[in-house]
Amino acid sequence: MAGKGEGPAIWIDLCTTYSCVGVWQHDRVEIIANDQGKRTTPSYVAFTDSERLIGDAAKNQVAMNPINTVFGEPKSQPFVVNSLFPDLPLPLLEHVCYLLD
């Protein structure tokens, strides 16, 4: 909980199927809606040549762009996406094990 003069406490729940974000305010946790008004977002991230997609947008294009779409159980995927952060000492995403719904 945030004290007087501090910013709000933020909670992020990154799950294998859906994720959500909450903020502590008005003496309770309020779940923040995404840009579509939903309180949960599919745990998908995708990269194209021109943009980064998250949530429903990434999930909806997975069949057309599977090699650049990340989703599913993070423990089973031995990689880290590094193409947007080349200064980090992490391997570049090249091969992915996919979980299909």
FENKA-V993163 format. One record per residue. N is the residue number from 0. D_CENTER is the distance of its C-alpha to the mean C-alpha in Angstrom with 2 decimals. Layout:
# FENKA-V993163
N;D_CENTER + N;D_CENTER
This chain:
# FENKA-V993163
0;23.89 + 1;24.69 + 2;28.34 + 3;30.62 + 4;29.75 + 5;26.24 + 6;22.90 + 7;21.04 + 8;19.17 + 9;15.41 + 10;13.65 + 11;9.97 + 12;9.68 + 13;6.98 + 14;8.93 + 15;9.66 + 16;10.18 + 17;8.76 + 18;7.05 + 19;9.04 + 20;10.53 + 21;14.27 + 22;17.06 + 23;20.52 + 24;23.14 + 25;26.42 + 26;26.79 + 27;23.84 + 28;20.06 + 29;18.92 + 30;15.61 + 31;14.33 + 32;14.19 + 33;11.83 + 34;13.81 + 35;15.18 + 36;16.47 + 37;14.51 + 38;13.59 + 39;10.85 + 40;8.09 + 41;7.81 + 42;5.18 + 43;5.97 + 44;5.96 + 45;9.67 + 46;12.26 + 47;15.74 + 48;18.79 + 49;18.30 + 50;14.73 + 51;10.97 + 52;9.55 + 53;6.43 + 54;7.04 + 55;10.80 + 56;11.77 + 57;10.02 + 58;11.30 + 59;14.64 + 60;15.33 + 61;14.59 + 62;18.37 + 63;19.32 + 64;16.92 + 65;16.14 + 66;16.70 + 67;13.90 + 68;11.22 + 69;9.06 + 70;8.59 + 71;10.78 + 72;12.20 + 73;10.98 + 74;14.60 + 75;16.11 + 76;14.54 + 77;16.68 + 78;15.02 + 79;12.88 + 80;11.97 + 81;14.68 + 82;15.92 + 83;14.57 + 84;15.83 + 85;19.20 + 86;20.70 + 87;18.62 + 88;20.55 + 89;18.00 + 90;18.67 + 91;17.67 + 92;15.69 + 93;18.63 + 94;18.61 + 95;16.10 + 96;17.05 + 97;15.72 + 98;15.66 + 99;16.96 + 100;17.10
